[in-house]
Amino acid sequence: MKNVVVVGAQWGDEGKGKIVDWLSFRADIVVRYQGGHNAGHTLVIDGVTYKLSLLPSGVVRPGKLSVIGNGVVVDPWHLLKEIDAIRQKGVFITPDNLLIAENCPVILPIHGALDRAREHARGEARIGTTGRGIGPAYEDKIARRAVRLCDFKEPEILRAKLSYLVTYLNERLESLGAETFDINTLYNDIMTIAPRVLPYVGVVWSRLEAARKEGKLMLFEGAQGALLDIDHGTYPYVTSSNTVAAAAAVGAGTGARTVGRVLGICKAYTTRVGAGPFPTEDHGPVGETLGQRGNEFGTVTGRRRRCGWLDAVAVRQAVKTGGIDGIALTKLDILDTFDTIKICRAYKLGDAEIDYLPAGQQAQASVEPIYDVCEGWETSTRGLRSWADLPAQALKYIRRIEELIEAPVILLSTSPERDDTILMKDPFAD
């Protein structure tokens, strides 16, 4: 058996939460390795909807250890709020089933304020962040001025770090005409919640190494999508961390040998939240239909997602940069009503045809999709659980996707419900 990394193969919102939840019945440990509470996962289990953004999707499975790795930036106030919310639905989180790395950087309220002030100042050039402070928190991590969860155990160190950090960030806020923060208030707020947070905090890298030696099966859960990767995405309209599978080992504190197979999650069409290039975006009836049928609203922000046909060029690039071995294709049923369905197989840039998404901002904004046209199946696939039950035209569509992205579809989701899933190949199996 091999450990599995689950990554988004588009701009996020591909349905990773359901797939991680579905796969987690096989795993002993589910590890979240990057991002923050800007990542929304929606799970539907026996008609009950769970909305998660920081907790790993495996928390709804009894008997599993959920881990938040050092690559995640943690808002401790949101963490406690999310734990309380999921408890109200009958899922109890304790230090026995949730472990958070002691070296996780902390998102403070001042980070969110700075995030929002910057976006406001950018005006029409705004990036489209969630405003939750993820970017500023990662900046402080790289600049070596971040508060980390381990600092909650050392009040003197915490106060000294806050003194430097808040002074620095207040200068940024003042320059943007925003309200500043009081160091003592932040310190007292942290010390108030620390006793509730610290029981979950521990040495993740050691726990995972012990699990590896014991032969425990691990499932690594990424947030956002490969096209939002800080290095490989549509920069600067990206998130502030590496979202590709290679980040799993670093963000979990485990050796590269622990990371096994990579499963990419891809919608049967394409969506994006926020600003940035989107070559196949449809502003007409197709985009409207996809948005309505797919209920395309962000789990975290509630913002309406931009919609369009499947961009196989971008997904193929995600397959290559992310080391994806196979694809879980989600939301096939949303295409059930179309008589014809398009797939972008290449781009036109000026007079040239290209087979990749270029790095330059102007080039990314200028590419035009070149489409293949497939025949639709115009019958319901929702809730199907057998490959043999799929309409012939749906099978042809899936096979064409495989050809264009150069990766096999090994899992198919036909509704948000946990068990409406078709498995063609077990990603854990050798």
DRENDO-1510 file (C-alpha; in Angstrom, 1 decimal, always signed):
<recs>
REC; n; res; u; v; w
REC; 1; MET; +0.0; +0.0; +0.0 .
REC; 2; LYS; +1.1; +3.6; -0.7 .
REC; 3; ASN; +0.3; +6.8; +1.0 .
REC; 4; VAL; -1.7; +9.2; -1.1 .
REC; 5; VAL; -1.6; +13.0; -1.6 .
REC; 6; VAL; -4.8; +14.6; -2.8 .
REC; 7; VAL; -4.3; +17.9; -4.7 .
REC; 8; GLY; -6.5; +20.2; -6.7 .
REC; 9; ALA; -5.8; +20.2; -10.4 .
REC; 10; GLN; -7.5; +23.5; -11.2 .
REC; 11; TRP; -8.1; +26.7; -9.4 .
REC; 12; GLY; -9.5; +25.1; -6.3 .
REC; 13; ASP; -13.1; +24.2; -5.4 .
REC; 14; GLU; -12.7; +20.9; -7.3 .
REC; 15; GLY; -14.4; +18.7; -4.6 .
REC; 16; LYS; -11.3; +17.7; -2.6 .
REC; 17; GLY; -13.3; +17.5; +0.6 .
REC; 18; LYS; -15.6; +14.8; -0.5 .
REC; 19; ILE; -12.8; +12.8; -2.1 .
REC; 20; VAL; -10.6; +13.0; +1.0 .
REC; 21; ASP; -13.5; +12.0; +3.2 .
REC; 22; TRP; -14.3; +9.1; +0.9 .
REC; 23; LEU; -10.7; +7.9; +0.8 .
REC; 24; SER; -10.1; +8.4; +4.5 .
REC; 25; PHE; -12.0; +5.2; +5.4 .
REC; 26; ARG; -8.8; +3.4; +4.1 .
REC; 27; ALA; -6.3; +5.7; +5.8 .
REC; 28; ASP; -5.2; +5.8; +9.5 .
REC; 29; ILE; -4.1; +9.4; +9.4 .
REC; 30; VAL; -5.3; +12.4; +7.4 .
REC; 31; VAL; -2.8; +15.3; +7.2 .
REC; 32; ARG; -3.5; +18.9; +6.0 .
REC; 33; TYR; -0.2; +20.3; +4.9 .
REC; 34; GLN; -0.7; +23.9; +3.5 .
REC; 35; GLY; -3.0; +26.9; +3.3 .
REC; 36; GLY; -5.3; +28.3; +6.0 .
REC; 37; HIS; -8.9; +28.8; +6.7 .
REC; 38; ASN; -9.3; +30.3; +3.2 .
REC; 39; ALA; -9.8; +26.8; +1.9 .
REC; 40; GLY; -13.4; +25.6; +2.0 .
REC; 41; HIS; -14.4; +21.9; +1.9 .
REC; 42; THR; -18.1; +20.8; +1.8 .
REC; 43; LEU; -19.0; +17.3; +2.8 .
REC; 44; VAL; -22.5; +15.7; +2.5 .
REC; 45; ILE; -22.9; +12.5; +4.5 .
REC; 46; ASP; -26.3; +10.9; +4.9 .
REC; 47; GLY; -27.9; +14.2; +4.0 .
REC; 48; VAL; -25.9; +16.2; +6.6 .
REC; 49; THR; -23.7; +19.0; +5.3 .
REC; 50; TYR; -20.4; +19.8; +7.0 .
REC; 51; LYS; -18.5; +22.9; +6.0 .
REC; 52; LEU; -14.8; +22.8; +6.9 .
REC; 53; SER; -12.0; +25.3; +6.1 .
REC; 54; LEU; -9.2; +24.5; +8.5 .
REC; 55; LEU; -9.9; +21.1; +9.9 .
REC; 56; PRO; -8.8; +18.2; +7.7 .
REC; 57; SER; -11.7; +16.5; +5.9 .
REC; 58; GLY; -11.0; +13.3; +7.7 .
REC; 59; VAL; -12.3; +14.6; +11.0 .
REC; 60; VAL; -15.8; +13.3; +10.3 .
REC; 61; ARG; -14.5; +9.7; +10.2 .
REC; 62; PRO; -14.4; +8.1; +13.6 .
REC; 63; GLY; -11.2; +6.4; +14.6 .
REC; 64; LYS; -8.9; +8.5; +12.4 .
REC; 65; LEU; -6.2; +10.8; +13.5 .
REC; 66; SER; -6.4; +14.3; +11.8 .
REC; 67; VAL; -3.2; +16.3; +11.6 .
REC; 68; ILE; -2.6; +20.0; +10.8 .
REC; 69; GLY; +1.0; +20.2; +9.6 .
REC; 70; ASN; +3.6; +23.0; +10.0 .
REC; 71; GLY; +2.9; +24.2; +6.4 .
REC; 72; VAL; -0.6; +25.5; +7.5 .
REC; 73; VAL; -1.1; +28.9; +8.9 .
REC; 74; VAL; -3.5; +28.7; +11.8 .
REC; 75; ASP; -6.1; +31.2; +13.0 .
REC; 76; PRO; -6.6; +29.8; +16.6 .
REC; 77; TRP; -9.9; +31.7; +17.0 .
REC; 78; HIS; -11.3; +30.3; +13.8 .
REC; 79; LEU; -10.0; +26.8; +14.8 .
REC; 80; LEU; -12.0; +26.8; +18.0 .
REC; 81; LYS; -15.1; +28.2; +16.3 .
REC; 82; GLU; -14.9; +25.4; +13.7 .
REC; 83; ILE; -14.4; +22.7; +16.4 .
REC; 84; ASP; -17.5; +24.1; +18.2 .
REC; 85; ALA; -19.6; +24.2; +15.0 .
REC; 86; ILE; -18.8; +20.6; +14.0 .
REC; 87; ARG; -19.4; +19.4; +17.6 .
REC; 88; GLN; -23.0; +20.7; +17.2 .
REC; 89; LYS; -23.4; +18.2; +14.3 .
REC; 90; GLY; -22.3; +15.3; +16.5 .
REC; 91; VAL; -18.6; +15.2; +15.6 .
REC; 92; PHE; -16.4; +15.6; +18.6 .
REC; 93; ILE; -12.9; +16.8; +18.3 .
REC; 94; THR; -10.4; +15.9; +21.0 .
REC; 95; PRO; -6.6; +15.8; +21.4 .
REC; 96; ASP; -7.0; +12.1; +20.7 .
REC; 97; ASN; -8.2; +12.7; +17.1 .
REC; 98; LEU; -6.6; +16.1; +16.2 .
REC; 99; LEU; -3.0; +17.0; +16.4 .
REC; 100; ILE; -1.6; +20.4; +15.3 .
REC; 101; ALA; +2.1; +21.0; +14.7 .
REC; 102; GLU; +3.7; +23.2; +17.3 .
REC; 103; ASN; +5.7; +25.1; +14.6 .
REC; 104; CYS; +2.6; +26.3; +12.7 .
REC; 105; PRO; +2.6; +30.1; +12.2 .
REC; 106; VAL; -0.4; +31.9; +13.7 .
REC; 107; ILE; -2.8; +34.2; +11.9 .
REC; 108; LEU; -3.6; +37.1; +14.1 .
REC; 109; PRO; -6.5; +39.6; +13.7 .
REC; 110; ILE; -4.0; +42.2; +12.5 .
REC; 111; HIS; -3.2; +40.0; +9.5 .
REC; 112; GLY; -6.8; +39.9; +8.4 .
REC; 113; ALA; -7.0; +43.7; +8.8 .
REC; 114; LEU; -3.9; +44.2; +6.7 .
REC; 115; ASP; -5.1; +41.7; +4.0 .
REC; 116; ARG; -8.4; +43.6; +3.6 .
REC; 117; ALA; -6.8; +47.0; +3.7 .
REC; 118; ARG; -4.4; +46.0; +0.9 .
REC; 119; GLU; -7.2; +44.6; -1.3 .
REC; 120; HIS; -9.1; +47.8; -0.8 .
REC; 121; ALA; -6.1; +49.9; -1.8 .
REC; 122; ARG; -5.5; +47.9; -4.9 .
REC; 123; GLY; -9.0; +48.8; -6.3 .
REC; 124; GLU; -9.6; +47.3; -9.7 .
REC; 125; ALA; -6.2; +45.6; -9.5 .
REC; 126; ARG; -7.1; +43.6; -6.4 .
REC; 127; ILE; -6.1; +39.9; -6.4 .
REC; 128; GLY; -9.3; +38.6; -4.9 .
REC; 129; THR; -8.0; +37.2; -1.6 .
REC; 130; THR; -10.5; +36.0; +1.0 .
REC; 131; GLY; -9.3; +38.8; +3.4 .
REC; 132; ARG; -8.6; +36.3; +6.1 .
REC; 133; GLY; -4.9; +37.2; +6.6 .
REC; 134; ILE; -3.3; +34.1; +5.0 .
REC; 135; GLY; -0.9; +36.1; +2.8 .
REC; 136; PRO; +0.4; +38.5; +5.5 .
REC; 137; ALA; +0.8; +35.5; +7.8 .
REC; 138; TYR; +3.0; +33.7; +5.3 .
REC; 139; GLU; +4.9; +36.9; +4.7 .
REC; 140; ASP; +5.8; +37.0; +8.4 .
REC; 141; LYS; +6.8; +33.4; +8.4 .
REC; 142; ILE; +9.3; +34.0; +5.6 .
REC; 143; ALA; +10.5; +37.2; +7.1 .
REC; 144; ARG; +11.1; +35.3; +10.4 .
REC; 145; ARG; +8.9; +37.5; +12.6 .
REC; 146; ALA; +5.9; +35.2; +12.9 .
REC; 147; VAL; +4.2; +34.1; +16.1 .
REC; 148; ARG; +4.0; +30.3; +16.2 .
REC; 149; LEU; +1.8; +28.0; +18.2 .
REC; 150; CYS; +4.8; +26.9; +20.3 .
REC; 151; ASP; +5.1; +30.5; +21.5 .
REC; 152; PHE; +1.8; +30.2; +23.3 .
REC; 153; LYS; +3.7; +28.1; +25.9 .
REC; 154; GLU; +6.3; +30.8; +26.4 .
REC; 155; PRO; +4.6; +34.1; +27.5 .
REC; 156; GLU; +7.8; +36.2; +27.6 .
REC; 157; ILE; +8.8; +35.1; +24.1 .
REC; 158; LEU; +5.2; +35.7; +22.9 .
REC; 159; ARG; +5.1; +39.2; +24.2 .
REC; 160; ALA; +8.5; +40.1; +22.7 .
REC; 161; LYS; +7.5; +38.7; +19.3 .
REC; 162; LEU; +4.2; +40.6; +19.4 .
REC; 163; SER; +6.0; +43.8; +20.3 .
REC; 164; TYR; +8.1; +43.6; +17.1 .
REC; 165; LEU; +5.5; +42.2; +14.8 .
REC; 166; VAL; +2.6; +44.5; +15.8 .
REC; 167; THR; +4.8; +47.6; +15.6 .
REC; 168; TYR; +5.9; +46.5; +12.1 .
REC; 169; LEU; +2.4; +45.7; +10.8 .
REC; 170; ASN; +0.8; +48.8; +12.4 .
REC; 171; GLU; +3.1; +50.9; +10.3 .
REC; 172; ARG; +1.7; +49.1; +7.2 .
REC; 173; LEU; -1.8; +49.7; +8.4 .
REC; 174; GLU; -1.2; +53.4; +9.1 .
REC; 175; SER; +0.2; +53.9; +5.6 .
REC; 176; LEU; -3.1; +52.4; +4.2 .
REC; 177; GLY; -5.2; +54.6; +6.4 .
REC; 178; ALA; -6.5; +51.6; +8.4 .
REC; 179; GLU; -7.0; +51.2; +12.2 .
REC; 180; THR; -4.0; +49.9; +14.1 .
REC; 181; PHE; -3.9; +47.3; +16.9 .
REC; 182; ASP; -2.9; +47.3; +20.5 .
REC; 183; ILE; -0.1; +44.9; +21.5 .
REC; 184; ASN; -1.4; +44.3; +25.0 .
REC; 185; THR; -4.9; +43.5; +23.8 .
REC; 186; LEU; -3.6; +41.0; +21.3 .
REC; 187; TYR; -1.4; +39.4; +24.0 .
REC; 188; ASN; -4.2; +39.1; +26.4 .
REC; 189; ASP; -6.5; +37.7; +23.8 .
REC; 190; ILE; -4.0; +35.0; +22.9 .
REC; 191; MET; -3.4; +34.1; +26.6 .
REC; 192; THR; -7.1; +33.8; +27.0 .
REC; 193; ILE; -7.5; +31.1; +24.3 .
REC; 194; ALA; -4.1; +29.4; +24.7 .
REC; 195; PRO; -5.4; +26.9; +27.3 .
REC; 196; ARG; -8.1; +25.7; +24.8 .
REC; 197; VAL; -5.7; +25.5; +21.9 .
REC; 198; LEU; -2.5; +24.0; +23.4 .
REC; 199; PRO; -4.0; +20.5; +24.2 .
REC; 200; TYR; -4.1; +19.9; +20.5 .
REC; 201; VAL; -0.5; +21.1; +19.8 .
REC; 202; GLY; +2.3; +18.6; +19.6 .
REC; 203; VAL; +5.3; +17.3; +17.6 .
REC; 204; VAL; +3.8; +16.3; +14.3 .
REC; 205; TRP; +7.0; +15.3; +12.5 .
REC; 206; SER; +7.8; +12.8; +15.2 .
REC; 207; ARG; +4.3; +11.3; +15.3 .
REC; 208; LEU; +4.3; +10.9; +11.5 .
REC; 209; GLU; +7.7; +9.2; +11.5 .
REC; 210; ALA; +6.5; +6.8; +14.2 .
REC; 211; ALA; +3.4; +6.1; +12.1 .
REC; 212; ARG; +5.5; +5.5; +9.0 .
REC; 213; LYS; +7.6; +2.9; +10.8 .
REC; 214; GLU; +4.5; +1.2; +12.1 .
REC; 215; GLY; +3.2; +0.9; +8.5 .
REC; 216; LYS; +0.2; +3.3; +9.1 .
REC; 217; LEU; -1.5; +4.5; +5.9 .
REC; 218; MET; -1.5; +8.3; +5.5 .
REC; 219; LEU; -3.6; +10.6; +3.3 .
REC; 220; PHE; -2.2; +14.1; +2.7 .
REC; 221; GLU; -4.8; +16.7; +2.0 .
REC; 222; GLY; -3.9; +19.8; +0.0 .
REC; 223; ALA; -5.9; +23.1; -0.2 .
REC; 224; GLN; -6.7; +25.4; -3.1 .
REC; 225; GLY; -5.5; +24.0; -6.5 .
REC; 226; ALA; -2.3; +23.6; -8.5 .
REC; 227; LEU; -3.1; +26.7; -10.6 .
REC; 228; LEU; -3.1; +28.8; -7.5 .
REC; 229; ASP; +0.4; +27.6; -6.5 .
REC; 230; ILE; +2.7; +30.5; -5.6 .
REC; 231; ASP; +5.3; +29.3; -8.1 .
REC; 232; HIS; +3.4; +27.4; -10.7 .
REC; 233; GLY; +0.0; +29.2; -10.7 .
REC; 234; THR; -1.3; +32.2; -12.5 .
REC; 235; TYR; +0.9; +34.6; -10.6 .
REC; 236; PRO; +0.2; +37.1; -9.0 .
REC; 237; TYR; -3.4; +35.8; -8.8 .
REC; 238; VAL; -2.4; +32.9; -6.6 .
REC; 239; THR; -2.4; +31.9; -3.0 .
REC; 240; SER; +0.6; +32.4; -0.7 .
REC; 241; SER; +1.8; +28.8; -0.4 .
REC; 242; ASN; +2.9; +25.9; -2.6 .
REC; 243; THR; -0.2; +23.8; -3.4 .
REC; 244; VAL; +1.4; +21.1; -5.5 .
REC; 245; ALA; +2.0; +17.6; -4.1 .
REC; 246; ALA; +5.7; +18.2; -3.6 .
REC; 247; ALA; +4.8; +20.5; -0.7 .
REC; 248; ALA; +3.2; +17.7; +1.3 .
REC; 249; ALA; +6.4; +16.4; +2.7 .
REC; 250; VAL; +7.7; +19.8; +3.7 .
REC; 251; GLY; +4.3; +21.0; +5.1 .
REC; 252; ALA; +3.8; +17.9; +7.1 .
REC; 253; GLY; +7.4; +17.5; +8.4 .
REC; 254; THR; +7.9; +14.1; +6.9 .
REC; 255; GLY; +10.5; +12.8; +4.5 .
REC; 256; ALA; +9.9; +12.7; +0.8 .
REC; 257; ARG; +9.9; +8.9; +0.8 .
REC; 258; THR; +6.7; +9.0; +3.0 .
REC; 259; VAL; +4.7; +10.7; +0.2 .
REC; 260; GLY; +3.5; +8.1; -2.3 .
REC; 261; ARG; +0.9; +8.4; -5.0 .
REC; 262; VAL; -0.6; +11.7; -6.1 .
REC; 263; LEU; -4.3; +12.0; -6.9 .
REC; 264; GLY; -5.5; +15.1; -8.6 .
REC; 265; ILE; -9.0; +16.4; -8.3 .
REC; 266; CYS; -10.6; +17.9; -11.3 .
REC; 267; LYS; -14.2; +19.1; -12.1 .
REC; 268; ALA; -15.7; +18.0; -15.4 .
REC; 269; TYR; -15.8; +21.7; -16.2 .
REC; 270; THR; -13.8; +24.7; -14.8 .
REC; 271; THR; -14.5; +27.3; -12.1 .
REC; 272; ARG; -12.5; +30.0; -10.5 .
REC; 273; VAL; -13.2; +32.4; -7.6 .
REC; 274; GLY; -11.7; +35.9; -7.6 .
REC; 275; ALA; -9.6; +37.7; -10.1 .
REC; 276; GLY; -7.1; +36.4; -12.6 .
REC; 277; PRO; -6.9; +34.7; -16.1 .
REC; 278; PHE; -9.5; +32.2; -17.0 .
REC; 279; PRO; -9.2; +31.3; -20.7 .
REC; 280; THR; -12.4; +29.1; -20.9 .
REC; 281; GLU; -14.7; +31.4; -18.8 .
REC; 282; ASP; -18.1; +31.7; -20.3 .
REC; 283; HIS; -20.1; +34.9; -19.7 .
REC; 284; GLY; -23.2; +33.6; -21.4 .
REC; 285; PRO; -25.9; +30.9; -20.9 .
REC; 286; VAL; -23.3; +28.1; -20.6 .
REC; 287; GLY; -21.6; +29.8; -17.7 .
REC; 288; GLU; -24.9; +30.6; -16.1 .
REC; 289; THR; -26.2; +27.0; -16.4 .
REC; 290; LEU; -23.0; +25.6; -15.0 .
REC; 291; GLY; -23.1; +28.0; -12.0 .
REC; 292; GLN; -26.8; +27.3; -11.2 .
REC; 293; ARG; -26.6; +23.5; -11.7 .
REC; 294; GLY; -23.3; +23.2; -9.9 .
REC; 295; ASN; -24.3; +25.5; -7.0 .
REC; 296; GLU; -21.1; +27.4; -7.6 .
REC; 297; PHE; -20.6; +29.6; -4.6 .
REC; 298; GLY; -17.5; +29.7; -2.5 .
REC; 299; THR; -17.7; +27.6; +0.8 .
REC; 300; VAL; -15.6; +30.2; +2.6 .
REC; 301; THR; -16.6; +33.5; +1.0 .
REC; 302; GLY; -20.0; +32.8; -0.5 .
REC; 303; ARG; -18.7; +34.5; -3.7 .
REC; 304; ARG; -20.1; +33.3; -7.0 .
REC; 305; ARG; -17.6; +31.2; -8.9 .
REC; 306; ARG; -16.8; +32.0; -12.5 .
REC; 307; CYS; -17.6; +29.1; -14.8 .
REC; 308; GLY; -16.6; +27.7; -18.2 .
REC; 309; TRP; -15.8; +24.6; -20.1 .
REC; 310; LEU; -13.0; +22.2; -19.0 .
REC; 311; ASP; -9.6; +23.6; -19.7 .
REC; 312; ALA; -7.5; +20.5; -20.5 .
REC; 313; VAL; -4.4; +22.5; -21.2 .
REC; 314; ALA; -4.3; +24.0; -17.7 .
REC; 315; VAL; -5.1; +20.6; -16.1 .
REC; 316; ARG; -2.4; +18.9; -18.1 .
REC; 317; GLN; +0.1; +21.5; -16.9 .
REC; 318; ALA; -1.1; +20.8; -13.3 .
REC; 319; VAL; -0.6; +17.1; -13.9 .
REC; 320; LYS; +3.1; +17.7; -15.0 .
REC; 321; THR; +4.0; +20.3; -12.3 .
REC; 322; GLY; +2.2; +18.4; -9.6 .
REC; 323; GLY; +3.4; +14.9; -10.3 .
REC; 324; ILE; -0.2; +13.7; -10.6 .
REC; 325; ASP; -0.6; +10.0; -11.2 .
REC; 326; GLY; -4.4; +9.8; -11.7 .
REC; 327; ILE; -7.5; +12.0; -11.6 .
REC; 328; ALA; -10.7; +12.0; -9.6 .
REC; 329; LEU; -13.2; +13.6; -11.9 .
REC; 330; THR; -16.1; +15.4; -10.0 .
REC; 331; LYS; -19.4; +16.9; -10.9 .
REC; 332; LEU; -19.9; +15.0; -14.1 .
REC; 333; ASP; -23.7; +15.1; -13.5 .
REC; 334; ILE; -23.7; +18.9; -13.9 .
REC; 335; LEU; -23.1; +18.4; -17.6 .
REC; 336; ASP; -26.2; +16.1; -18.0 .
REC; 337; THR; -28.4; +18.7; -19.7 .
REC; 338; PHE; -26.0; +19.8; -22.5 .
REC; 339; ASP; -26.4; +18.5; -26.1 .
REC; 340; THR; -22.8; +19.4; -26.9 .
REC; 341; ILE; -19.8; +19.8; -24.5 .
REC; 342; LYS; -16.6; +21.6; -25.2 .
REC; 343; ILE; -13.0; +20.8; -24.0 .
REC; 344; CYS; -10.2; +23.2; -24.5 .
REC; 345; ARG; -7.3; +21.2; -26.1 .
REC; 346; ALA; -4.9; +24.1; -26.9 .
REC; 347; TYR; -4.6; +27.9; -26.9 .
REC; 348; LYS; -4.1; +30.5; -29.6 .
REC; 349; LEU; -1.6; +33.2; -28.7 .
REC; 350; GLY; -1.3; +35.7; -31.5 .
REC; 351; ASP; -0.9; +33.6; -34.6 .
REC; 352; ALA; +0.6; +30.7; -32.7 .
REC; 353; GLU; -1.0; +27.6; -31.3 .
REC; 354; ILE; +0.5; +26.6; -27.9 .
REC; 355; ASP; -0.1; +23.7; -25.6 .
REC; 356; TYR; +0.7; +25.3; -22.2 .
REC; 357; LEU; -0.4; +28.2; -20.1 .
REC; 358; PRO; +2.4; +30.8; -20.3 .
REC; 359; ALA; +3.9; +32.5; -17.2 .
REC; 360; GLY; +3.6; +36.1; -18.4 .
REC; 361; GLN; +0.6; +38.1; -17.2 .
REC; 362; GLN; -0.2; +39.7; -20.5 .
REC; 363; ALA; +0.2; +36.4; -22.3 .
REC; 364; GLN; -2.1; +34.6; -19.8 .
REC; 365; ALA; -4.7; +37.3; -20.3 .
REC; 366; SER; -4.4; +37.0; -24.1 .
REC; 367; VAL; -4.6; +33.3; -24.8 .
REC; 368; GLU; -7.8; +32.1; -26.5 .
REC; 369; PRO; -9.1; +28.5; -26.1 .
REC; 370; ILE; -9.2; +26.1; -29.0 .
REC; 371; TYR; -12.0; +23.6; -28.4 .
REC; 372; ASP; -12.9; +20.0; -29.2 .
REC; 373; VAL; -16.6; +19.5; -29.3 .
REC; 374; CYS; -18.1; +16.4; -27.8 .
REC; 375; GLU; -21.6; +15.0; -28.0 .
REC; 376; GLY; -23.6; +15.3; -24.8 .
REC; 377; TRP; -25.5; +12.5; -23.2 .
REC; 378; GLU; -28.6; +14.4; -22.1 .
REC; 379; THR; -29.6; +11.9; -19.4 .
REC; 380; SER; -29.0; +11.8; -15.7 .
REC; 381; THR; -25.7; +10.5; -14.3 .
REC; 382; ARG; -26.4; +11.8; -10.8 .
REC; 383; GLY; -25.9; +9.2; -8.1 .
REC; 384; LEU; -24.6; +6.5; -10.4 .
REC; 385; ARG; -22.2; +4.1; -8.6 .
REC; 386; SER; -21.1; +1.8; -11.4 .
REC; 387; TRP; -18.9; +2.5; -14.5 .
REC; 388; ALA; -21.2; +0.2; -16.5 .
REC; 389; ASP; -24.2; +2.4; -15.9 .
REC; 390; LEU; -22.6; +5.5; -17.4 .
REC; 391; PRO; -24.0; +6.6; -20.8 .
REC; 392; ALA; -21.8; +5.9; -23.8 .
REC; 393; GLN; -21.2; +9.6; -24.6 .
REC; 394; ALA; -20.2; +10.3; -21.0 .
REC; 395; LEU; -17.6; +7.5; -21.3 .
REC; 396; LYS; -16.3; +9.0; -24.5 .
REC; 397; TYR; -16.1; +12.4; -22.8 .
REC; 398; ILE; -14.0; +10.9; -20.0 .
REC; 399; ARG; -11.7; +9.1; -22.4 .
REC; 400; ARG; -11.1; +12.3; -24.3 .
REC; 401; ILE; -10.2; +14.1; -21.1 .
REC; 402; GLU; -7.7; +11.3; -20.3 .
REC; 403; GLU; -6.1; +11.7; -23.7 .
REC; 404; LEU; -5.8; +15.5; -23.4 .
REC; 405; ILE; -4.5; +15.7; -19.8 .
REC; 406; GLU; -2.2; +12.7; -20.2 .
REC; 407; ALA; -3.4; +11.0; -17.0 .
REC; 408; PRO; -6.1; +8.4; -16.2 .
REC; 409; VAL; -9.4; +9.1; -14.5 .
REC; 410; ILE; -9.3; +6.5; -11.7 .
REC; 411; LEU; -12.2; +7.8; -9.6 .
REC; 412; LEU; -15.5; +9.5; -10.5 .
REC; 413; SER; -17.9; +11.5; -8.3 .
REC; 414; THR; -21.5; +11.7; -9.4 .
REC; 415; SER; -23.0; +13.8; -6.6 .
REC; 416; PRO; -21.9; +15.5; -3.3 .
REC; 417; GLU; -23.0; +12.4; -1.3 .
REC; 418; ARG; -20.1; +10.3; +0.1 .
REC; 419; ASP; -21.2; +7.0; -1.5 .
REC; 420; ASP; -22.1; +8.3; -5.0 .
REC; 421; THR; -18.6; +7.5; -6.2 .
REC; 422; ILE; -17.2; +5.1; -8.8 .
REC; 423; LEU; -13.7; +3.7; -8.2 .
REC; 424; MET; -11.8; +2.4; -11.2 .
REC; 425; LYS; -8.4; +2.0; -9.5 .
REC; 426; ASP; -7.5; +2.1; -5.8 .
REC; 427; PRO; -5.0; +5.0; -5.4 .
REC; 428; PHE; -3.6; +3.3; -2.3 .
REC; 429; ALA; -2.7; +0.0; -4.0 .
REC; 430; ASP; +0.7; -0.7; -5.4 .
</recs>
